[in-house]
Amino acid sequence: MSEHNSNMDNEDNGQQNNNNNNNNNENNMNNSSNVINRGGNANSHGRLEVRFLVCSRDAGAIIGKKGSNIQTLRQK
């Protein structure tokens, strides 16, 4: 009987660990979308430099094929 209880305890601990990992992932995602205003100013050419911190898995979609999205933004 004690072996059965031990297995149930292990399963409960595993579920708690999974819940903790999910909460940590959600917190990291929420924190990663925060915007930090550093009081950036336009440079001497009247351009504003903007920097984004993104996950590497999303960077390709933002940059575009051969940097096409970045080039389009720079032209505007």
N, C-alpha and C positions, 0 to 999 in steps of 0.2 A: 504494500500500500504506500509506503514512504517513497518508493521509486516513482510511482505514478504522480505523487504530489511534487516531487523534484522536477519531473518533466514539465508539469504545468507551470511551475515557477520559472523555469527556463524560457518557456513560451511567452509568459507575461513579460519577462525582462527583454526578450527580443522585440516584442511589440512596443514597449516603452522606448527602446533604442530607435526603432523606426520612426516613432512619433517625434522624438527629439531631433532626429536628422531632418525630418520634413519641416519642423519649425525653424531649424537653423537655416535651411535652404530658403524658406520664405523670407526670413529676416535679411539674409544676404541679398536676395533679389530686391527687397524694399530699399535697403540701404544703397544698392548700386544705382538706383534711379534718382537719388538725391542730386540736386543741382547746387553747386557751390559758386556763389557770386564772389569773385575776387576783385570786383571793381575795375574790370578791363577797360582800357581806353582805346580809341582808334589810333592807329599808328600814323606816321607822317604822310602816308598816301591816302588817308581817309578810310582805311580798311579796319575792320574789327576782327581780331583773331579769336576764334572760338575753338575750344578743345572739349572733346567728349571722351568719357571713359566707358567703353562697352566691352561686353564679353567677346572673346575671340570667335565664338561660333556665330555671332551676329555681325562681326566686322565686315565680312565679305559682302553681305547684302547692303550694308551702308556705303561701302567704298564703290561697289559696282565693278563690272568687268573692265579690267585694265584702268580702273580709277575713273570710269565714265561719270559716275554720280558726283564725285568730288570736282571734276572738271566743269560739270554743269553748274554746280553751286558757285564755283569761282567766277564763272562768266556772268552770273546774275548780278 
